[in-house]
Amino acid sequence: MALQCGIIGITNVGKTTLFNCISNTKGETTSFAFSSNKSNIGLVLVPDQRLKKLEELQPTEKLVPATVDIVDIPGLTKGANQGEGVGNKFLADIRNTDALIHVLRCFDDDSLPHIDGSVDPVRDIETIDFELQIKDLESVEKKILRLEKLIKTGDKEAKFGLEVLAKVKAHIENMGNVRDMELEEKERKHLDDMFLLTVKPVMYVCNVDDASAISGNTYVEKVRAALHGKNTEILVIAGKMEAEIAELDDEADRLAFLSDAGLTEPGVNKLVRSAYQLLNLQSFFTVGPKEIRAWTIHKGMTAPQAAGVIHSDLERGFIRAEVMKYHDFITHKSEHACKEKGKLYVEGKSYVVGDGDILHIRFNV
């Protein structure tokens, strides 16, 4: 799926450190503000323990996890909307993403100065929000001018669109993000062509020191209080420790490191899974002796659409899908047992694929 999740934040908060922990490409990390002039793009494997569970029942030559694209966007600062740093370019990169991971500095380090002079993650949220809101306001105002011209020609749809944009403009001017507005589908379609920055779903990552990896700290509590009531997710991750874990090649060494830190898995695994959810994605499986693969689809996709992700011929010639639920397969141990228990379903073109479904597509081209 050609969807991207962007990592954003103030400069020097640990974005690239986290990116390097999860991505197949590596970005340069430094202690200097605005040391990078381009975004890093990487492919990230989505951790999914279900693949190994499936392999226990169906030996296979290889496991192929789902993937998601992550973009590490260099740090923004006050005035980015006017080109401060190389702000305009980075704001354009944000526009091209589908969801955002906002990394917040929630640790003290005298050797890594904060660009605003002190550590304050709530202020940093407000700074980034303001920069994105200003760019959105520009976009809305430009479209309002276009619609006003259309109204003069008697365009009724333009009149409704203008009413929607007036409401959105007032919300942004009141320091609000468009994602927090309750808009009907017919209203949202008047926003789609603007690719607004504050309409994108966002999750927050509190980058903490090692000692705060489990329970967080006072900075994290301030973030939680500031975002109380918002429909968003807040993760606590010790970026420096995650980088050290990521450098260990031996699985036993990683597990020992995690155990010593009081963790059961790397925090970045949760980050990747949450990013996958944020993009409104889910996985279905194909299971066989050659490979067991997790395929990425949008939530709500039908069986033919899911088949098309495997190959366009499968969608074009779709006849039916033989479906086993992951839980049923794990419980009954085999496809044959599922069939005997009535847990193998034959589904047609209208079937909506569920997360973790095991599919076998029947088709004819």
GISULSUL-V899312 format. One record per run of one state. SS is the DSSP state (~ for helix, > for strand, _ for the rest). FROM is the first residue (numbers start at 1). LEN is the number of residues. Records with the same first field share a line. If there is no record, write none. Layout:
SS->FROM-LEN + FROM-LEN
//
This chain:
_->1-3 + 9-1 + 11-4 + 24-16 + 46-4 + 58-5 + 65-2 + 73-3 + 77-3 + 83-4 + 96-3 + 106-15 + 152-4 + 174-4 + 181-4 + 189-3 + 195-6 + 208-2 + 213-5 + 227-7 + 238-1 + 247-4 + 262-5 + 279-2 + 288-4 + 299-3 + 311-1 + 317-1 + 325-1 + 333-2 + 341-3 + 348-4 + 353-5 + 364-2
>->4-5 + 10-1 + 23-1 + 40-6 + 63-2 + 67-6 + 76-1 + 99-7 + 201-7 + 234-4 + 281-7 + 292-7 + 302-1 + 318-7 + 344-4 + 352-1 + 358-6
~->15-8 + 50-8 + 80-3 + 87-9 + 121-31 + 156-18 + 178-3 + 185-4 + 192-3 + 210-3 + 218-9 + 239-8 + 251-11 + 267-12 + 303-8 + 312-5 + 326-7 + 335-6
//
